[in-house]
C-alpha cells in the first residue's frame, strides 16, 4: 500500500485542511473575532480597570479566568502591564511617559507601541514603584510570569489542532490584535485625534463614542478625566461594552464596581454661593466646565458672525472656535496670538475667556483659604450675573443650584 493511500496519511491531510472542528471559513473568522474580543475584554476589565486602577473588585473565578486567557493570548505579565500603565498616568505626556505621542511622535507609538511597552516593562524601578498590589500567588510566580511565552505557544498549538494549518493565521491575528489596538491605537490616536468631553489635564481624546472594537477603551478622554471609574462612558449617546460586561458579571456576583463617573446634582439656586457650592464646583469641575464651554460656543456663534462681517482674518476665527474654551496653557503660541486678536476685537469673548480662567483658580490656587475661596466664588457669580451675557448669567444660576 502506498503512503498516499494510507488511512493515517489521509487523516493527516484532512486535519491540516480542516482541523478537528472542520469549520467553514466564515466560522473560523467568527471564532477569531470572538477570541480577540475576549482578549480585549480581559485587558480592559482585568488589567486596566481592576488591576491598574482598582475601579472594581473581581471574584477569584473571574480574575483567574482573565489571567489564564491573557497568558494564552498575549503573554503579558500583570505586574508589568499595571506598572507601565500607572506610570503613564503619573507622568502623562511628560518625558518619562512610556508611550506618549507628544514625546515619541504618533508614528512611533502607532508602529512601535509594543516595543515601547516592553522597554518600560524591563525597567526594574518602574515595576518597584508602580507594580504594587498585583497578583503574587504560586500560579503567577511559577507559571504566568516565569513562563510567559509558554502560554502563547500553547495557544498556537491549540489553534493548529482545532483549525488546521489556517490556525497559524488565527494565532497571528491574536498576537497582533492587542499590540495594534491597545499599544498602538489607544496609546497613540487616543492622545492625538478625536473629540473631548472634558478639559482633562492632558491631550487625551475619545476616538469614538461607541466603545466596542477596543472594549470601551475608545473613550480615552473620559478615562483620563475619571481614571478610577469602572465605567468609561458618560454621555447618553456613548456606549462602553466593557461596562456592559462588568454589569453582567455584577448580576451573578463576579464583579463589584467601586467607582463610576460623578454626576453633578442640582436643586433650587441658593441666594448666594456658599461652601456647598464651592464643594460641588470642585467635585464636579470637569462636568461643570464642560457646560461652561458649551455656553461659550453658543455665545460665540453670533459674535463670530459679527467678526466675520468685519473681515477679521479667517485664521483668527478658526482659533476662536477651536481654542477659546481650552485651558490657556494648552493653547499653542500661534493660536494664542490669533485668540488675543479676537479677544481684543470682542469684549464678549474676552469676558468669557477671562472669567473661565478666574473660575479655574477656585481649585488651582492652593494658597487661598476656604473662606477666601467662598468669597471669590460669590464675587464671581455676582460679576457673571451683572455681565449682561446670557451664557454667563445662566451658568451662574446653574452653579448656585449645584450641591454635593
C-alpha positions as a Markdown table, in Angstrom:
| # | Residue | x | y | z |
|---|---|---|---|---|
| 1 | Unk | 0.0 | 0.0 | 0.0 |
| 2 | Unk | 1.4 | 3.4 | -0.9 |
| 3 | Unk | 1.8 | 6.1 | 1.7 |
| 4 | Unk | -0.7 | 8.4 | 0.0 |
| 5 | Unk | -3.3 | 5.7 | 0.2 |
| 6 | Unk | -2.9 | 5.0 | 3.9 |
| 7 | Unk | -5.7 | 6.0 | 6.3 |
| 8 | Unk | -3.2 | 7.7 | 8.5 |
| 9 | Unk | -2.0 | 10.0 | 5.8 |
| 10 | Unk | -5.5 | 10.9 | 4.6 |
| 11 | Unk | -6.4 | 11.7 | 8.2 |
| 12 | Unk | -3.4 | 14.0 | 8.5 |
| 13 | Unk | -4.3 | 15.8 | 5.3 |
| 14 | Unk | -7.8 | 16.2 | 6.4 |
| 15 | Unk | -6.7 | 17.6 | 9.7 |
| 16 | Unk | -4.2 | 20.0 | 8.0 |
| 17 | Unk | -7.0 | 21.2 | 5.7 |
| 18 | Unk | -9.9 | 21.4 | 8.3 |
| 19 | Unk | -8.6 | 20.8 | 11.8 |
| 20 | Unk | -10.5 | 18.9 | 14.4 |
| 21 | Unk | -13.5 | 21.3 | 14.2 |
| 22 | Unk | -13.8 | 21.2 | 10.4 |
| 23 | Unk | -15.3 | 24.7 | 10.3 |
| 24 | Unk | -16.3 | 26.8 | 7.2 |
| 25 | Unk | -14.1 | 29.9 | 6.6 |
| 26 | Unk | -16.8 | 32.3 | 8.0 |
| 27 | Unk | -17.0 | 30.2 | 11.2 |
| 28 | Unk | -13.2 | 30.5 | 11.6 |
| 29 | Unk | -13.4 | 34.2 | 11.1 |
| 30 | Unk | -16.2 | 34.4 | 13.6 |
| 31 | Unk | -14.2 | 32.3 | 16.1 |
| 32 | Unk | -11.1 | 34.6 | 15.6 |
| 33 | Unk | -13.2 | 37.7 | 16.3 |
| 34 | Unk | -14.8 | 36.2 | 19.4 |
| 35 | Unk | -11.4 | 35.2 | 20.8 |
| 36 | Unk | -9.9 | 38.6 | 20.1 |
| 37 | Unk | -12.9 | 40.2 | 21.7 |
| 38 | Unk | -12.5 | 38.1 | 24.8 |
| 39 | Unk | -8.8 | 39.3 | 24.9 |
| 40 | Unk | -9.9 | 42.9 | 24.7 |
| 41 | Unk | -12.4 | 42.4 | 27.5 |
| 42 | Unk | -9.7 | 40.7 | 29.6 |
| 43 | Unk | -7.4 | 43.7 | 29.0 |
| 44 | Unk | -9.9 | 46.4 | 29.8 |
| 45 | Unk | -11.7 | 44.7 | 32.7 |
| 46 | Unk | -8.9 | 42.8 | 34.4 |
| 47 | Unk | -5.6 | 44.6 | 33.5 |
| 48 | Unk | -6.9 | 48.1 | 33.2 |
| 49 | Unk | -9.9 | 48.7 | 35.4 |
| 50 | Unk | -9.3 | 46.1 | 38.0 |
| 51 | Unk | -5.6 | 45.8 | 38.4 |
| 52 | Unk | -4.2 | 49.2 | 37.3 |
| 53 | Unk | -6.9 | 51.5 | 38.7 |
| 54 | Unk | -8.8 | 49.4 | 41.3 |
| 55 | Unk | -12.0 | 50.6 | 39.9 |
| 56 | Unk | -13.8 | 47.3 | 40.6 |
| 57 | Unk | -13.3 | 44.1 | 42.6 |
| 58 | Unk | -13.4 | 40.8 | 40.8 |
| 59 | Unk | -14.4 | 37.4 | 42.1 |
| 60 | Unk | -11.5 | 34.9 | 42.1 |
| 61 | Unk | -13.2 | 32.8 | 39.4 |
| 62 | Unk | -13.4 | 35.8 | 37.0 |
| 63 | Unk | -9.9 | 37.0 | 38.0 |
| 64 | Unk | -8.3 | 33.6 | 37.3 |
| 65 | Unk | -10.1 | 33.2 | 34.0 |
| 66 | Unk | -8.8 | 36.6 | 32.8 |
| 67 | Unk | -5.3 | 35.8 | 33.9 |
| 68 | Unk | -5.3 | 32.4 | 32.2 |
| 69 | Unk | -6.7 | 33.9 | 29.0 |
| 70 | Unk | -4.3 | 36.7 | 28.8 |
| 71 | Unk | -1.4 | 34.3 | 29.4 |
| 72 | Unk | -2.6 | 32.2 | 26.5 |
| 73 | Unk | -3.4 | 35.1 | 24.1 |
| 74 | Unk | -0.9 | 37.9 | 24.9 |
| 75 | Unk | 1.9 | 36.6 | 27.2 |
| 76 | Unk | 1.6 | 39.8 | 29.1 |
| 77 | Unk | 2.6 | 39.8 | 32.8 |
| 78 | Unk | 0.0 | 41.5 | 35.0 |
| 79 | Unk | 2.6 | 43.4 | 37.2 |
| 80 | Unk | 4.4 | 44.7 | 34.2 |
| 81 | Unk | 1.2 | 45.9 | 32.4 |
| 82 | Unk | -0.2 | 47.6 | 35.5 |
| 83 | Unk | 3.1 | 49.3 | 36.4 |
| 84 | Unk | 3.6 | 50.7 | 32.9 |
| 85 | Unk | 0.0 | 52.0 | 32.7 |
| 86 | Unk | 0.2 | 53.6 | 36.2 |
| 87 | Unk | 3.4 | 55.3 | 35.2 |
| 88 | Unk | 1.7 | 56.6 | 32.0 |
| 89 | Unk | -0.9 | 58.3 | 34.2 |
| 90 | Unk | 1.6 | 59.6 | 36.7 |
| 91 | Unk | 3.9 | 61.0 | 34.0 |
| 92 | Unk | 1.3 | 61.6 | 31.3 |
| 93 | Unk | 2.8 | 63.4 | 28.3 |
| 94 | Unk | 6.0 | 64.2 | 30.1 |
| 95 | Unk | 9.4 | 63.0 | 29.2 |
| 96 | Unk | 9.0 | 59.9 | 31.4 |
| 97 | Unk | 5.7 | 58.9 | 29.9 |
| 98 | Unk | 6.4 | 55.3 | 28.5 |
| 99 | Unk | 4.3 | 55.8 | 25.3 |
| 100 | Unk | 3.2 | 59.4 | 24.7 |
| 101 | Unk | 2.8 | 60.5 | 21.1 |
| 102 | Unk | 3.6 | 64.0 | 22.3 |
| 103 | Unk | 7.0 | 62.7 | 23.4 |
| 104 | Unk | 7.8 | 60.0 | 20.8 |
| 105 | Unk | 5.5 | 61.1 | 17.9 |
| 106 | Unk | 2.3 | 59.5 | 16.7 |
| 107 | Unk | 4.0 | 57.4 | 14.0 |
| 108 | Unk | 6.4 | 55.8 | 16.6 |
| 109 | Unk | 3.6 | 54.9 | 19.0 |
| 110 | Unk | 1.4 | 53.5 | 16.3 |
| 111 | Unk | 4.1 | 51.3 | 14.8 |
| 112 | Unk | 6.3 | 50.6 | 17.8 |
| 113 | Unk | 3.9 | 50.8 | 20.7 |
| 114 | Unk | 4.5 | 47.3 | 21.8 |
| 115 | Unk | 8.3 | 47.9 | 21.7 |
| 116 | Unk | 7.9 | 51.0 | 23.9 |
| 117 | Unk | 5.8 | 48.9 | 26.4 |
| 118 | Unk | 8.4 | 46.1 | 26.5 |
| 119 | Unk | 11.2 | 48.6 | 27.1 |
| 120 | Unk | 9.4 | 50.1 | 30.0 |
| 121 | Unk | 8.3 | 46.7 | 31.4 |
| 122 | Unk | 12.0 | 45.8 | 31.7 |
| 123 | Unk | 12.6 | 48.9 | 33.9 |
| 124 | Unk | 13.1 | 47.5 | 37.4 |
| 125 | Unk | 12.4 | 50.9 | 39.0 |
| 126 | Unk | 9.1 | 51.2 | 37.2 |
| 127 | Unk | 8.0 | 47.7 | 38.4 |
| 128 | Unk | 9.0 | 48.5 | 42.0 |
| 129 | Unk | 7.4 | 51.9 | 42.2 |
| 130 | Unk | 4.2 | 51.2 | 40.2 |
| 131 | Unk | 3.7 | 47.5 | 40.3 |
| 132 | Unk | 2.4 | 47.1 | 43.8 |
| 133 | Unk | -0.8 | 45.1 | 44.6 |
| 134 | Unk | -0.7 | 42.8 | 41.6 |
| 135 | Unk | -1.1 | 39.0 | 41.9 |
| 136 | Unk | 1.8 | 37.3 | 43.6 |
| 137 | Unk | 0.5 | 33.7 | 44.1 |
| 138 | Unk | 2.0 | 30.4 | 43.1 |
| 139 | Unk | 0.5 | 30.5 | 39.6 |
| 140 | Unk | 1.8 | 34.0 | 39.0 |
| 141 | Unk | 5.3 | 33.3 | 40.2 |
| 142 | Unk | 5.8 | 29.8 | 38.7 |
| 143 | Unk | 3.6 | 29.9 | 35.5 |
| 144 | Unk | 2.3 | 33.2 | 34.3 |
| 145 | Unk | 5.4 | 35.3 | 35.0 |
| 146 | Unk | 8.2 | 32.7 | 34.8 |
| 147 | Unk | 6.9 | 31.1 | 31.6 |
| 148 | Unk | 5.0 | 33.9 | 30.0 |
| 149 | Unk | 6.0 | 32.7 | 26.5 |
| 150 | Unk | 4.6 | 29.2 | 27.1 |
| 151 | Unk | 1.0 | 30.4 | 27.1 |
| 152 | Unk | 1.1 | 31.8 | 23.5 |
| 153 | Unk | 3.0 | 28.7 | 22.3 |
| 154 | Unk | 0.2 | 26.6 | 23.8 |
| 155 | Unk | -2.4 | 28.8 | 22.1 |
| 156 | Unk | -0.6 | 28.3 | 18.8 |
| 157 | Unk | -0.7 | 24.5 | 19.2 |
| 158 | Unk | -4.4 | 24.7 | 20.2 |
| 159 | Unk | -5.3 | 26.7 | 17.2 |
| 160 | Unk | -3.4 | 24.4 | 14.9 |
| 161 | Unk | -5.2 | 21.4 | 16.4 |
| 162 | Unk | -8.7 | 23.0 | 16.1 |
| 163 | Unk | -8.4 | 24.8 | 12.8 |
| 164 | Unk | -5.7 | 23.0 | 10.9 |
| 165 | Unk | -2.9 | 24.9 | 9.1 |
| 166 | Unk | -5.1 | 28.0 | 9.0 |
| 167 | Unk | -4.9 | 28.0 | 12.8 |
| 168 | Unk | -1.5 | 29.7 | 12.4 |
| 169 | Unk | -3.2 | 32.6 | 10.7 |
| 170 | Unk | -5.8 | 32.7 | 13.5 |
| 171 | Unk | -2.9 | 32.7 | 16.1 |
| 172 | Unk | -1.1 | 35.5 | 14.2 |
| 173 | Unk | -4.2 | 37.7 | 14.3 |
| 174 | Unk | -4.5 | 37.1 | 18.1 |
| 175 | Unk | -0.8 | 38.0 | 18.6 |
| 176 | Unk | -1.0 | 41.4 | 16.7 |
| 177 | Unk | -4.5 | 42.4 | 17.9 |
| 178 | Unk | -3.6 | 43.8 | 21.3 |
| 179 | Unk | -0.3 | 45.5 | 20.2 |
| 180 | Unk | -2.2 | 47.2 | 17.4 |
| 181 | Unk | -5.4 | 48.1 | 19.2 |
| 182 | Unk | -4.1 | 48.9 | 22.6 |
| 183 | Unk | -0.5 | 49.8 | 22.4 |
| 184 | Unk | -0.8 | 51.5 | 19.0 |
| 185 | Unk | -4.3 | 53.0 | 18.6 |
| 186 | Unk | -5.3 | 53.8 | 22.2 |
| 187 | Unk | -1.9 | 55.0 | 23.4 |
| 188 | Unk | -1.3 | 56.8 | 20.1 |
| 189 | Unk | -4.5 | 58.1 | 18.5 |
| 190 | Unk | -6.2 | 58.3 | 21.9 |
| 191 | Unk | -3.8 | 61.2 | 22.7 |
| 192 | Unk | -3.8 | 62.8 | 19.3 |
| 193 | Unk | -7.1 | 62.7 | 17.5 |
| 194 | Unk | -10.8 | 62.6 | 18.4 |
| 195 | Unk | -13.3 | 64.6 | 20.5 |
| 196 | Unk | -13.1 | 65.7 | 24.1 |
| 197 | Unk | -16.0 | 65.7 | 26.6 |
| 198 | Unk | -13.8 | 67.2 | 29.3 |
| 199 | Unk | -10.8 | 69.5 | 29.6 |
| 200 | Unk | -8.5 | 66.9 | 31.2 |
| 201 | Unk | -5.0 | 67.9 | 32.2 |
| 202 | Unk | -3.6 | 66.0 | 29.2 |
| 203 | Unk | -4.4 | 65.7 | 25.5 |
| 204 | Unk | -6.5 | 62.5 | 25.7 |
| 205 | Unk | -9.3 | 62.2 | 23.3 |
| 206 | Unk | -12.3 | 59.9 | 22.7 |
| 207 | Unk | -11.7 | 58.1 | 19.4 |
| 208 | Unk | -15.3 | 57.0 | 19.0 |
| 209 | Unk | -18.5 | 57.4 | 21.1 |
| 210 | Unk | -19.1 | 53.6 | 20.7 |
| 211 | Unk | -16.5 | 51.6 | 22.5 |
| 212 | Unk | -17.0 | 48.1 | 21.0 |
| 213 | Unk | -14.0 | 47.1 | 18.9 |
| 214 | Unk | -11.5 | 48.0 | 21.7 |
| 215 | Unk | -13.9 | 47.2 | 24.5 |
| 216 | Unk | -14.7 | 50.7 | 25.6 |
| 217 | Unk | -11.1 | 52.0 | 25.6 |
| 218 | Unk | -12.0 | 54.2 | 22.7 |
| 219 | Unk | -13.4 | 56.6 | 25.3 |
| 220 | Unk | -10.0 | 57.6 | 26.4 |
| 221 | Unk | -10.7 | 61.3 | 27.3 |
| 222 | Unk | -13.4 | 60.1 | 29.7 |
| 223 | Unk | -11.0 | 57.6 | 31.2 |
| 224 | Unk | -8.2 | 60.2 | 31.8 |
| 225 | Unk | -10.8 | 62.5 | 33.3 |
| 226 | Unk | -12.1 | 59.9 | 35.7 |
| 227 | Unk | -9.3 | 57.3 | 35.8 |
| 228 | Unk | -10.6 | 55.3 | 38.8 |
| 229 | Unk | -14.1 | 54.9 | 37.3 |
| 230 | Unk | -15.1 | 51.4 | 36.2 |
| 231 | Unk | -17.4 | 52.9 | 33.6 |
| 232 | Unk | -15.8 | 54.8 | 30.7 |
| 233 | Unk | -19.0 | 56.2 | 29.0 |
| 234 | Unk | -20.5 | 59.4 | 30.4 |
| 235 | Unk | -22.8 | 60.8 | 27.7 |
| 236 | Unk | -26.2 | 59.3 | 26.8 |
| 237 | Unk | -25.0 | 58.6 | 23.2 |
| 238 | Unk | -21.8 | 56.8 | 24.3 |
| 239 | Unk | -21.5 | 53.0 | 24.8 |
| 240 | Unk | -18.9 | 51.1 | 26.7 |
| 241 | Unk | -19.1 | 47.4 | 26.0 |
| 242 | Unk | -16.6 | 46.7 | 28.8 |
| 243 | Unk | -19.0 | 48.3 | 31.3 |
| 244 | Unk | -21.8 | 46.1 | 29.9 |
| 245 | Unk | -19.8 | 43.0 | 30.8 |
| 246 | Unk | -19.0 | 44.4 | 34.2 |
| 247 | Unk | -22.7 | 44.9 | 34.9 |
| 248 | Unk | -23.5 | 41.4 | 33.7 |
| 249 | Unk | -20.8 | 39.9 | 35.9 |
| 250 | Unk | -22.1 | 42.0 | 38.8 |
| 251 | Unk | -25.5 | 40.4 | 38.4 |
| 252 | Unk | -24.0 | 37.0 | 39.0 |
| 253 | Unk | -21.7 | 38.1 | 41.8 |
| 254 | Unk | -18.4 | 38.0 | 39.8 |
| 255 | Unk | -17.7 | 41.8 | 39.8 |
| 256 | Unk | -18.3 | 44.8 | 42.1 |
| 257 | Unk | -17.8 | 48.3 | 40.7 |
| 258 | Unk | -16.3 | 50.7 | 43.2 |
| 259 | Unk | -16.5 | 53.9 | 41.3 |
| 260 | Unk | -18.3 | 55.4 | 38.4 |
| 261 | Unk | -18.1 | 59.0 | 36.9 |
| 262 | Unk | -19.5 | 61.6 | 39.4 |
| 263 | Unk | -22.7 | 63.3 | 38.4 |
| 264 | Unk | -23.5 | 66.9 | 39.5 |
| 265 | Unk | -26.7 | 67.3 | 41.5 |
| 266 | Unk | -28.8 | 70.4 | 41.2 |
| 267 | Unk | -31.6 | 71.9 | 43.3 |
| 268 | Unk | -33.1 | 75.4 | 43.7 |
| 269 | Unk | -30.4 | 78.1 | 43.2 |
| 270 | Unk | -29.1 | 79.5 | 46.5 |
| 271 | Unk | -29.4 | 83.2 | 47.1 |
| 272 | Unk | -25.5 | 83.4 | 47.2 |
| 273 | Unk | -22.8 | 80.8 | 46.5 |
| 274 | Unk | -21.7 | 79.1 | 49.8 |
| 275 | Unk | -19.4 | 76.4 | 51.0 |
| 276 | Unk | -21.6 | 73.7 | 49.5 |
| 277 | Unk | -21.5 | 75.4 | 46.1 |
| 278 | Unk | -17.7 | 75.5 | 46.3 |
| 279 | Unk | -17.6 | 71.8 | 47.1 |
| 280 | Unk | -19.9 | 71.0 | 44.3 |
| 281 | Unk | -17.8 | 73.1 | 41.9 |
| 282 | Unk | -14.6 | 71.3 | 42.9 |
| 283 | Unk | -16.0 | 67.8 | 43.0 |
| 284 | Unk | -17.8 | 68.2 | 39.6 |
| 285 | Unk | -15.4 | 70.7 | 37.9 |
| 286 | Unk | -15.0 | 68.7 | 34.7 |
| 287 | Unk | -18.7 | 68.3 | 34.1 |
| 288 | Unk | -19.4 | 71.9 | 35.1 |
| 289 | Unk | -16.6 | 73.3 | 33.0 |
| 290 | Unk | -17.8 | 71.3 | 30.0 |
| 291 | Unk | -21.1 | 73.0 | 30.5 |
| 292 | Unk | -19.4 | 76.4 | 30.6 |
| 293 | Unk | -17.5 | 75.5 | 27.3 |
| 294 | Unk | -20.9 | 74.7 | 25.7 |
| 295 | Unk | -22.2 | 78.1 | 26.7 |
| 296 | Unk | -19.1 | 79.8 | 25.3 |
| 297 | Unk | -19.6 | 78.1 | 22.0 |
| 298 | Unk | -23.2 | 79.1 | 21.8 |
| 299 | Unk | -22.5 | 82.7 | 22.8 |
| 300 | Unk | -19.6 | 82.9 | 20.3 |
| 301 | Unk | -21.7 | 82.0 | 17.3 |
| 302 | Unk | -23.3 | 85.4 | 16.8 |
| 303 | Unk | -20.1 | 87.1 | 17.8 |
| 304 | Unk | -18.1 | 85.2 | 15.2 |
| 305 | Unk | -20.6 | 86.3 | 12.6 |
| 306 | Unk | -20.1 | 89.9 | 13.6 |
| 307 | Unk | -16.3 | 89.5 | 13.5 |
| 308 | Unk | -16.5 | 87.8 | 10.1 |
| 309 | Unk | -18.6 | 90.7 | 8.8 |
| 310 | Unk | -15.8 | 93.0 | 10.0 |
| 311 | Unk | -13.4 | 90.9 | 7.8 |
| 312 | Unk | -11.4 | 89.5 | 10.7 |
| 313 | Unk | -8.7 | 87.0 | 9.5 |
| 314 | Unk | -10.1 | 83.5 | 8.9 |
| 315 | Unk | -7.2 | 82.1 | 10.9 |
| 316 | Unk | -8.4 | 84.2 | 13.9 |
| 317 | Unk | -11.9 | 82.9 | 13.6 |
| 318 | Unk | -10.7 | 79.3 | 13.4 |
| 319 | Unk | -8.6 | 79.8 | 16.5 |
| 320 | Unk | -11.6 | 81.1 | 18.4 |
| 321 | Unk | -13.7 | 78.1 | 17.5 |
| 322 | Unk | -11.0 | 75.6 | 18.5 |
| 323 | Unk | -9.2 | 77.2 | 21.4 |
| 324 | Unk | -11.3 | 79.7 | 23.3 |
| 325 | Unk | -12.8 | 77.1 | 25.7 |
| 326 | Unk | -9.4 | 75.4 | 26.4 |
| 327 | Unk | -7.0 | 76.0 | 29.3 |
| 328 | Unk | -4.7 | 78.8 | 28.4 |
| 329 | Unk | -1.5 | 76.8 | 29.0 |
| 330 | Unk | -2.7 | 74.3 | 26.3 |
| 331 | Unk | -3.2 | 76.9 | 23.6 |
| 332 | Unk | -0.2 | 76.8 | 21.1 |
| 333 | Unk | 1.6 | 80.1 | 20.6 |
| 334 | Unk | 0.3 | 80.5 | 17.0 |
| 335 | Unk | -3.3 | 80.1 | 18.2 |
| 336 | Unk | -2.7 | 82.2 | 21.3 |
| 337 | Unk | -1.8 | 85.2 | 19.1 |
| 338 | Unk | -4.9 | 84.8 | 16.9 |
| 339 | Unk | -7.1 | 84.3 | 20.0 |
| 340 | Unk | -5.7 | 87.5 | 21.5 |
| 341 | Unk | -6.7 | 89.4 | 18.4 |
| 342 | Unk | -10.3 | 88.1 | 18.6 |
| 343 | Unk | -10.5 | 89.0 | 22.3 |
| 344 | Unk | -9.3 | 92.5 | 21.6 |
| 345 | Unk | -12.0 | 92.8 | 18.9 |
| 346 | Unk | -14.8 | 91.3 | 21.0 |
| 347 | Unk | -15.4 | 92.3 | 24.7 |
| 348 | Unk | -17.9 | 89.4 | 25.0 |
| 349 | Unk | -15.3 | 86.8 | 24.0 |
| 350 | Unk | -12.7 | 88.4 | 26.2 |
| 351 | Unk | -15.1 | 88.4 | 29.2 |
| 352 | Unk | -16.0 | 84.8 | 28.9 |
| 353 | Unk | -12.4 | 83.6 | 28.5 |
| 354 | Unk | -11.2 | 85.8 | 31.4 |
| 355 | Unk | -14.0 | 84.6 | 33.7 |
| 356 | Unk | -13.3 | 81.0 | 32.7 |
| 357 | Unk | -9.7 | 81.4 | 33.9 |
| 358 | Unk | -10.8 | 83.1 | 37.1 |
| 359 | Unk | -13.2 | 80.2 | 37.8 |
| 360 | Unk | -10.4 | 77.6 | 37.4 |
| 361 | Unk | -8.4 | 79.3 | 40.1 |
| 362 | Unk | -11.0 | 78.0 | 42.6 |
| 363 | Unk | -9.3 | 74.6 | 42.5 |
| 364 | Unk | -5.9 | 75.5 | 41.1 |
| 365 | Unk | -4.9 | 78.1 | 43.7 |
| 366 | Unk | -3.9 | 76.2 | 46.8 |
| 367 | Unk | -2.6 | 79.3 | 48.7 |
| 368 | Unk | -6.1 | 80.6 | 49.4 |
| 369 | Unk | -8.2 | 79.7 | 52.5 |
| 370 | Unk | -11.6 | 78.1 | 52.2 |
| 371 | Unk | -13.2 | 81.3 | 53.4 |
| 372 | Unk | -11.4 | 83.4 | 50.8 |
| 373 | Unk | -12.4 | 80.9 | 48.0 |
| 374 | Unk | -16.1 | 81.2 | 49.0 |
| 375 | Unk | -15.9 | 85.0 | 48.9 |
| 376 | Unk | -14.1 | 84.8 | 45.5 |
| 377 | Unk | -16.8 | 82.4 | 44.2 |
| 378 | Unk | -19.6 | 84.8 | 45.4 |
| 379 | Unk | -17.9 | 87.7 | 43.7 |
| 380 | Unk | -17.5 | 85.6 | 40.5 |
| 381 | Unk | -21.2 | 84.8 | 40.4 |
| 382 | Unk | -22.1 | 88.5 | 41.0 |
| 383 | Unk | -19.9 | 89.6 | 38.1 |
| 384 | Unk | -21.3 | 86.9 | 35.9 |
| 385 | Unk | -24.9 | 87.8 | 36.6 |
| 386 | Unk | -24.1 | 91.6 | 36.1 |
| 387 | Unk | -22.2 | 91.0 | 32.8 |
| 388 | Unk | -25.2 | 91.2 | 30.6 |
| 389 | Unk | -24.0 | 88.0 | 28.8 |
| 390 | Unk | -26.8 | 85.4 | 28.9 |
| 391 | Unk | -24.4 | 82.4 | 28.9 |
| 392 | Unk | -22.6 | 83.7 | 32.0 |
| 393 | Unk | -25.9 | 84.5 | 33.8 |
| 394 | Unk | -27.3 | 81.1 | 33.1 |
| 395 | Unk | -24.1 | 79.3 | 34.2 |
| 396 | Unk | -24.0 | 81.3 | 37.4 |
| 397 | Unk | -27.6 | 80.3 | 38.2 |
| 398 | Unk | -26.8 | 76.7 | 37.5 |
| 399 | Unk | -23.7 | 76.9 | 39.6 |
| 400 | Unk | -25.6 | 78.3 | 42.6 |
| 401 | Unk | -28.1 | 75.4 | 42.2 |
| 402 | Unk | -25.3 | 72.8 | 42.3 |
| 403 | Unk | -24.8 | 70.8 | 45.5 |
| 404 | Unk | -23.0 | 67.7 | 46.8 |
